[in-house]
Amino acid sequence: MAKSVKKSGAAPKAAAKPRKPAAKKTVASAKANGSSISHDQVAQLAHRFWTERGHAHGHHQEDWFRAEQALRAKAS
């Protein structure tokens, strides 16, 4: 097996470029309907539903779908 040798005259690598902030995601089904419901809007409403249920775990998907439906109905 050959050993790799680091060159002493090599220039150091440039620092990584800072990432651009991610654009807000829109829910795919909302795009198909012509409205724009953001991922953050759904997440906030789903969190509110979870809080209203007393922070009971195991129903996160129900909360998410309920939030999407509520926001879609509001947008229409």
N, C-alpha and C positions, 0 to 999 in steps of 0.2 A: 504494500500500500504506500502511495506517495504522500508525503506530508505537504500541506499547503504552507507557503511561506508568505508572510505579510511584507509587502514592499515598504521600505522605510521612507521613500520619497513620495508616497502617494498622498494626494490631497485629501483632507477629511470630507466626508459626505456633507452635502448641503442639508440644512434643517428641513424638516417636513413642512409642507405648506399647511396653513390653518384651514380647517374645513369650513365650508359655507354652511350657514344654518339651514336645516332641512325645511323644505316647504311644507306647509300644513297639508296633511293628507285629507282627501275627501272620501267619503264612503262610496264605494263603487256603485252600489245600487241607487244611490242618490244622484250620481252623475247620469245614469241611464234615464232617470225621470226628469232631468233637466234642472234640478235644484242642486244646491251645493251645501251639503252638511259636512262639517269638518270632523275629523277623528276626535279632536279635542272636545267639541260640543257633545258628541255621543258619550265620551268618557266622563265628562262632568255630570251629565244627566244620569248615566248609569250609576255613578258614585252616589248621587243623591238618592236614587231608588234603594241602593244598598244600605245607606244610612237610615232611610225610613223603615227598612225591614229590621232594624236593630243590629246591623253589622253581622247578620247571619251568613256564614260561608256556604258555598256549594250551589249558589244560584247566579253566578256571575254572567253566564250566557243568557239567562232569562232577562236579567237587568239590561244587558247590552242590546238584545233584540227589542225589548220594550222601549228603550231609549231611542233606537233607530226609528221605530214605528211612530213614536210620539213626535219626533222631529220632522219626519216625512209628512205626517198629517198636518203639522203646523205650517210647513213650507208650501203645501198645496192650496 
